[in-house]
Every structure is written in C-alpha cells, then in structure tokens.
Amino acid sequence: MTTTGGAKRRRGHIGIGAVAMTAALLLTSCGEGDDTPVLTWYINPDDGGQQALAEKCTEEADGAYRIQTSLLPNDAPSQREQLARRLAAGDSSLDIMSLDPPFIPELAEAGFLAPVPDDVAERTTQDTLEGALAGATWNDELVTVPFWANTQILWYRKSVAEEAGLDMSQPVTWEEVIDAAIEQDKYLGVQGIRAESMTVWVNALIESQGESVIVDPAASAEELETNLDSEAGRNAAEILGRIGSEGLGGPGIASMDENQSMLLFQRDSGSFMVNWPFVWAATNAAAEEGSLDSSLPEDIGWAPYPRVDEDSPAAAPLGGINLGVGAESEHPDLAFQAIECIVTPENQAEYFVTNGNPPSSASAFEDPRIEEDYPMADTIREALDGAAPRPQTPFYNEISEVIQESFTPVSGVDPDSTPAEADRYITDVLRGERLL
C-alpha cells in the first residue's frame, strides 16, 4: 500500500495493466518527424485515471505538447528512491512527477524541483483545502501543485455503535471506541503492520493533540529534535499499547495493513475502523458480486477521525498526490501548463468518481456525481480541511523508519519507554551514531 491512501485495490492488476498498455501505445505514436514536445509524467499506480487525464490534456493542448506516462513502483518508498536517484543524476525526462507529500521537503531542499511560477500557484490553489495545501509546501513556499488529497475517517458498524450506546452524530474519542469494542467483544480495524501506515497512525495521534513529531522541521540533522518523548507521545503510545495488549486488532494485527483491516471490519466481528475512502467502493463491489452479505453496506456508517482528547478536534492523516516538475526538465513552462490542465476542479472530480481518490479542490466536491458515489464526501472534505501532513523534513525517511520499528508490534508498545527510546533512536541515526 502506498502512503497516499489510494484506491487502486478496487480493480487491481487490470487498472495497472491498462495504464502500462496505453502508455506504451502512446509512446509508439510518437513517430519520426513529429516535433511536438513530449512531456513525461511519472505516475503512481492507479485505476488508469492519470493516463486518461494525460490523454485528455494532450488533446486540449492542441499540439502544444504531448503527455506520455511512465509508471512508478507500487509502494511509496520505492517511488521516492527511483525519483530521487534520477533527479540527483540530472535526468531531464522528469517533466511531471506524482509525488507523495512526505517526500516533497527532501526533494525541494535538494533543489530537485523547478520553482512553481507565481501565477500558476495562484490559479491552482484558489480553493485548495487547507490540509492538502500544507502537504504541497516546504518552508512556507508552494513547491508542488496539489492534485488529489486523501484522509482517513472513522468507519463503524451502525449495529455495534447503537448497541454500545454511542451517539455517532457527535465526535467520539479513541477511548470510547476502544471501550465499545471491548464491551461488544469485537475487533477494531487498525493498521498494525511495520510499514508506513504506522507512521501515519502515530503522527495523527500526536497531531490530534496539537503537537508535532518534529520540533523544528527546518533544522539540520545535527540539530533536529523530535517530540515523541512528550505527554502527546505517551498518550499516543498508550492508545496503541492498549489496542495491542487487549488483542483488539485481531490475531493478525502484526500484518494488518489497510486492506486487511478492511476485511476484518467486514466480518461479523467488525466494529470500528480508521481507513481511507477506498473501503466504501470495495465493500459495495464485494456485496454486489456476492462475496459479502448484500445488506452489509447498510450497516456501515462514517464519522470524523477519533479524537484523543474529547475537547480537541482530531487531525486526521493526510495522503494524496501533488505534482512537481523536475529542475532539469527541458520544458518546465509546458509542464506547468499541463499541470494546470490536470488539476482543474472538473478533472479532480472525474478522478474521484473513476479512481476513488478525493480532490484537493473544495469546489470539486460540488460535483453531484461525488455525493451519489460517495455519500460520506462531506465528512472527507471536512477532514481534509483539518488533516495534518506527516513530519515535513528532508529526513522524513529516517524518522519514519524509526517510528515503524519502535512502535511495532503494538502489543509491545509501552508509554513509559517506547516514545523515549524512539526519540533517542532518531537522534542517534541523524547524528550518525547509529544505523537503521
């Protein structure tokens, strides 16, 4: 699973294969004698939506440019590694890149991204949701253009919440959700695997308390300090540790990713789940084909991400994709023209209904097709306005890997020791005193 929280599972390999095949056909169409500038767009795997937008914007360009797509690896760390290596080598083919928000500071700090022109920045962010805008910036400067955004919300079985006496029209806390699951002898859908999703979870718990994992995002490796060994960090560890020690994530929590937690939630033992919007389309598709009870979608409700403190609004996780232009691109002006076409609110709405990835544009949510296909769209949009990016720092990769290692397995998380040990581990790694 990528850290973007995308919806590629709905059609699986069919969508990815279609992207690759169409991209190959597009490449072969560039015959000799055709001097139309070709822009290469490096895309993350989806259900073919980015390829469709490449074709649409190529047609609308009326010969000014042609967009061809190149498929990146499935997981975000591998995407980062491939792009960073090519950018460092001065690869001029990186005209447009679909970038996961956490890796943007690293690329921007290294000078790998072409500056976003002021007029492009103004036109493409007029109604961008606050969370998505935060994920596209570095050092208070827009360094990429928001394309689509994503966030987690709380999914619940109506029957379980009603039996537990929870009023889901009001914000609920992690404590209430945990107590309800214990009382009803049900499982919670969480992501306990040692992967990027653990950083997503820990960061959301800390940000929901008005704190951040990093004290000063712009600090150098020698001076950077993390804030895990704090009251907020210990509260986060207490939630993880309680879920682990109580066995609330199911017997397979150590390998529980977004897809596995969805499958757990869909069973009779399911109760509450934090997850991305892809689960709605996936659950409905399974119910329609008969692999799930056809009445299951009727028992599923949704609400804002759980709070840590009942008096403080939750800061839900931020996922999605932003578009950047390589600093060595031979056609930066045309690349930004193409990006402006790609990220129009109309195209973002189309991408949501066809690929399940929510818009970064507030006005895109007004498309009537969105409410029809995703009745929880208002909850998603509100969550995106208050969503918090993962730690924004050029050293994100190191910090994320330490969090993943330190906070798994969740059954072993101890609020009195885990946060402090993670803080020391990060400091030692960044100072060159310890290896990951």
Buried (B, 14 or more C-beta within 10 A) or exposed (E): BBBBBBBBBBBEEEBBEBBBEBBEEBEEEEEEEEEEBBBBBBBBBBBBBBBBBBBBBBEEBEEEBBBBBBBBBEBBBEBBBBBBEBBEEEBBBBBBBBBBBBBBBBBBBEEBBBBBEEEBBEEBBEEBBEBBBBBBBBEEEBBBBBBBBBBBBBBBBEBBBBBBEBEBEEBBBBBBBBEBBBEBEBBBBBBBBBBBBBBBBBBBBBBBBEBBBBEEBBBEBEEBEBBBBBEBBBBBBBBBBBBBEEEBBBEEBBEBBBBBBBBBBBEEBBBBBBBBBBBBBBBBBBBEEEEBEEEBBEBBBBBBBBBBBEEEBBBBBBBBBBBBBBBBBEBBBBBBBBBBBBBBBEBBBBBBBBBBBBBBBBBBBBBEEBEEBBEBBEBBBBBBBBBBBBBBBBBBBBBBBBBBEBBBBBBBBBBEBBBBBBBBBBBEBBEEEEEE
